[in-house]
Amino acid sequence: MTLHLPDAHGALRAYEPRTEPLALTPGAPFTSRTVFSAAHVVADPYADTTPDSPAAVDWDATLAFRRHLWSHGLGVAEAMDTAQRGMGLDWAGAAELIRRSSAEAKAAGGRIACGVGTDQLTGPANLTEVRAAYEEQLAVVEESGAQAILMASRALAAARGPEDYLEVYGHLLRQAAEPVILHWLGPMFDPTLESYWGSSDLDAATDTFLDVIAAHPDKVDGIKVSLLDAQREIDLRRRLPKGVRCYTGDDFHYPELIAGDEQGFSHALLGIFDPLGPLAAQAVRVLDTGDREGFRALLDPTVELSRHLFQAPTRFYKTGVVFLAWLAGHQSHFTMVGGLQSARSLPHFARAYELADTLGLFPDPKRAEERMRNLLSLYGVDR
């Protein structure tokens, strides 16, 4: 049946939903790339909460979604910004998420890496307090048996200069039990991280970032770069010490960065691989055979959807990710911790649905159509 979807100007356009999904089934583990999906959390829709109260999480649905990702061979990057870390999920909630997901990973045989930050700090902090906060979270991740991802710290963003980053990160890397992933998250994802690594000049910031890695290359498994600048990522990965991987976090240019060139390639740690999980997994298995053209043929058409979800203000991409999870049947409702389901407009949702449906991402297109129709009715679109 025809759906009438609103555009950005409020006009309705007719759309004919597809009737069959893509045939996407679990397969063999990847051999050419390491791929993580940064996974969202499912809110408890029946909890009596407010936007500024601690998050209420539906643990059964949240863990079921992680099992879905593992079944397709993807690793899970846990308690990252996709999970609304710092945007509804506080450190107490993140710590519980890390423990539960890590235990589930052991049971399922899935790969997991978890975010380590300083979000238990609620105000200005000195370097000693920042370091102690990082240490507390690193201990939780290591005790859970997961790999650590050292996330950018809002508290450290107020540092005096590069020397503070070298001191804090050097201290953490020296004490890390296993090699970690370093995460450079750009201000488009979190405006408080402007001038991270001690400078607003990205070239100077890159030099400091590389100095941190060069001082402890044996403690750095890889870096995740989320700057939405493909050429800068390529230039950076070519300067990495041997054995240190680059995990792209670029949700605008991921097909070309993962496919790589004659001088190298990026692995992946991406929020867009939450809704794209099964399709992304199939594409990587094609790449495992050496077929870069086949890989690009599968993944290039998804970029329009990704750019739509991650359009400015980029930090609200999480709303589109959860919206698509609801349409796909991974959760029974469209509510988010912190009430973030209100962060995007009806035209945004309509276009996200159209792009995802065109790609065949919904396992049950009829259910997705019915849920989209219900949302339209809620907003007053009755035809």
VENVENCOR-V417847 format. One record per residue. RES is the residue in one letter. SS is DSSP state (alpha for helix, beta for strand, coil for the rest). D_LAST is the distance of its C-alpha to the last C-alpha in whole Angstrom. Layout:
# VENVENCOR-V417847
RES|SS|D_LAST ; RES|SS|D_LAST
This chain:
# VENVENCOR-V417847
M|coil|11 ; T|beta|9 ; L|beta|7 ; H|beta|6 ; L|beta|9 ; P|beta|11 ; D|coil|15 ; A|coil|18 ; H|coil|17 ; G|coil|14 ; A|coil|13 ; L|beta|9 ; R|beta|11 ; A|beta|10 ; Y|beta|12 ; E|beta|13 ; P|coil|15 ; R|coil|18 ; T|coil|20 ; E|coil|23 ; P|coil|24 ; L|coil|28 ; A|coil|31 ; L|coil|32 ; T|coil|35 ; P|coil|38 ; G|coil|41 ; A|coil|44 ; P|coil|45 ; F|coil|45 ; T|coil|48 ; S|coil|48 ; R|coil|46 ; T|coil|45 ; V|beta|41 ; F|beta|40 ; S|beta|36 ; A|beta|36 ; A|coil|34 ; H|coil|32 ; V|coil|32 ; V|coil|30 ; A|beta|30 ; D|coil|31 ; P|coil|27 ; Y|coil|30 ; A|coil|32 ; D|coil|33 ; T|coil|33 ; T|coil|33 ; P|coil|32 ; D|coil|36 ; S|coil|37 ; P|coil|38 ; A|coil|36 ; A|coil|35 ; V|beta|34 ; D|coil|33 ; W|alpha|36 ; D|alpha|35 ; A|alpha|32 ; T|alpha|33 ; L|alpha|36 ; A|alpha|34 ; F|alpha|33 ; R|alpha|36 ; R|alpha|37 ; H|alpha|34 ; L|alpha|35 ; W|alpha|39 ; S|alpha|38 ; H|coil|37 ; G|coil|41 ; L|coil|39 ; G|beta|41 ; V|beta|40 ; A|beta|40 ; E|beta|40 ; A|coil|40 ; M|coil|39 ; D|alpha|37 ; T|alpha|34 ; A|alpha|34 ; Q|coil|34 ; R|beta|38 ; G|coil|39 ; M|coil|35 ; G|coil|35 ; L|beta|37 ; D|coil|41 ; W|alpha|44 ; A|alpha|44 ; G|alpha|41 ; A|alpha|41 ; A|alpha|45 ; E|alpha|43 ; L|alpha|41 ; I|alpha|44 ; R|alpha|46 ; R|alpha|43 ; S|alpha|42 ; S|alpha|45 ; A|alpha|46 ; E|alpha|43 ; A|alpha|44 ; K|alpha|48 ; A|alpha|47 ; A|alpha|44 ; G|coil|47 ; G|coil|44 ; R|coil|45 ; I|beta|44 ; A|beta|45 ; C|beta|44 ; G|beta|44 ; V|beta|47 ; G|coil|47 ; T|coil|48 ; D|coil|45 ; Q|coil|47 ; L|coil|49 ; T|coil|47 ; G|coil|49 ; P|coil|52 ; A|coil|54 ; N|coil|57 ; L|alpha|58 ; T|alpha|60 ; E|alpha|57 ; V|alpha|54 ; R|alpha|56 ; A|alpha|57 ; A|alpha|53 ; Y|alpha|52 ; E|alpha|55 ; E|alpha|54 ; Q|alpha|50 ; L|alpha|52 ; A|alpha|54 ; V|alpha|51 ; V|alpha|50 ; E|alpha|53 ; E|alpha|54 ; S|alpha|50 ; G|coil|52 ; A|coil|49 ; Q|beta|49 ; A|beta|49 ; I|beta|47 ; L|beta|49 ; M|coil|46 ; A|coil|46 ; S|coil|47 ; R|coil|46 ; A|coil|49 ; L|alpha|51 ; A|alpha|49 ; A|alpha|52 ; A|coil|55 ; R|coil|57 ; G|coil|57 ; P|alpha|58 ; E|alpha|60 ; D|alpha|58 ; Y|alpha|56 ; L|alpha|59 ; E|alpha|60 ; V|alpha|57 ; Y|alpha|56 ; G|alpha|60 ; H|alpha|60 ; L|alpha|57 ; L|alpha|58 ; R|alpha|61 ; Q|alpha|61 ; A|coil|58 ; A|coil|58 ; E|coil|57 ; P|coil|55 ; V|beta|52 ; I|beta|49 ; L|beta|49 ; H|beta|46 ; W|beta|45 ; L|beta|42 ; G|coil|41 ; P|coil|40 ; M|coil|37 ; F|coil|36 ; D|coil|38 ; P|alpha|40 ; T|alpha|43 ; L|alpha|44 ; E|coil|45 ; S|coil|48 ; Y|alpha|49 ; W|alpha|52 ; G|alpha|54 ; S|coil|53 ; S|coil|50 ; D|coil|51 ; L|alpha|50 ; D|alpha|53 ; A|alpha|55 ; A|alpha|52 ; T|alpha|52 ; D|alpha|56 ; T|alpha|56 ; F|alpha|54 ; L|alpha|56 ; D|alpha|59 ; V|alpha|57 ; I|alpha|57 ; A|alpha|60 ; A|alpha|62 ; H|coil|61 ; P|alpha|59 ; D|alpha|60 ; K|alpha|58 ; V|beta|55 ; D|beta|53 ; G|beta|50 ; I|beta|48 ; K|beta|45 ; V|beta|44 ; S|beta|40 ; L|coil|41 ; L|coil|38 ; D|coil|41 ; A|alpha|42 ; Q|alpha|45 ; R|alpha|47 ; E|alpha|46 ; I|alpha|48 ; D|alpha|51 ; L|alpha|51 ; R|alpha|51 ; R|coil|54 ; R|coil|56 ; L|coil|55 ; P|coil|58 ; K|coil|59 ; G|coil|57 ; V|coil|54 ; R|beta|51 ; C|beta|48 ; Y|beta|44 ; T|beta|42 ; G|coil|39 ; D|coil|38 ; D|coil|34 ; F|coil|34 ; H|coil|37 ; Y|alpha|37 ; P|alpha|37 ; E|alpha|40 ; L|alpha|42 ; I|alpha|42 ; A|alpha|43 ; G|coil|46 ; D|beta|49 ; E|coil|52 ; Q|coil|53 ; G|beta|51 ; F|coil|47 ; S|coil|45 ; H|beta|44 ; A|beta|41 ; L|beta|40 ; L|beta|36 ; G|coil|33 ; I|coil|31 ; F|coil|33 ; D|coil|31 ; P|coil|28 ; L|coil|29 ; G|alpha|32 ; P|alpha|32 ; L|alpha|32 ; A|alpha|34 ; A|alpha|37 ; Q|alpha|37 ; A|alpha|37 ; V|alpha|40 ; R|alpha|42 ; V|alpha|41 ; L|alpha|43 ; D|alpha|46 ; T|coil|47 ; G|coil|48 ; D|coil|45 ; R|alpha|43 ; E|alpha|41 ; G|alpha|40 ; F|alpha|39 ; R|alpha|37 ; A|alpha|35 ; L|alpha|34 ; L|alpha|33 ; D|alpha|33 ; P|alpha|29 ; T|alpha|28 ; V|alpha|30 ; E|alpha|27 ; L|alpha|25 ; S|alpha|28 ; R|alpha|28 ; H|alpha|25 ; L|alpha|25 ; F|coil|29 ; Q|coil|28 ; A|coil|30 ; P|coil|30 ; T|alpha|31 ; R|alpha|32 ; F|alpha|28 ; Y|alpha|28 ; K|alpha|28 ; T|alpha|25 ; G|alpha|23 ; V|alpha|26 ; V|alpha|25 ; F|alpha|21 ; L|alpha|22 ; A|alpha|24 ; W|alpha|22 ; L|alpha|19 ; A|coil|22 ; G|coil|23 ; H|coil|26 ; Q|coil|26 ; S|coil|24 ; H|coil|22 ; F|coil|21 ; T|coil|24 ; M|coil|27 ; V|alpha|31 ; G|alpha|31 ; G|alpha|27 ; L|alpha|27 ; Q|alpha|23 ; S|alpha|23 ; A|alpha|24 ; R|coil|22 ; S|coil|19 ; L|alpha|15 ; P|alpha|15 ; H|alpha|18 ; F|alpha|17 ; A|alpha|14 ; R|alpha|17 ; A|alpha|19 ; Y|alpha|17 ; E|alpha|16 ; L|alpha|20 ; A|alpha|21 ; D|alpha|19 ; T|alpha|21 ; L|alpha|24 ; G|coil|23 ; L|coil|24 ; F|coil|22 ; P|coil|25 ; D|coil|22 ; P|alpha|19 ; K|alpha|17 ; R|alpha|17 ; A|alpha|17 ; E|alpha|13 ; E|alpha|13 ; R|alpha|14 ; M|alpha|12 ; R|alpha|9 ; N|alpha|11 ; L|alpha|12 ; L|alpha|9 ; S|alpha|8 ; L|alpha|12 ; Y|coil|12 ; G|coil|9 ; V|coil|6 ; D|coil|4 ; R|coil|0
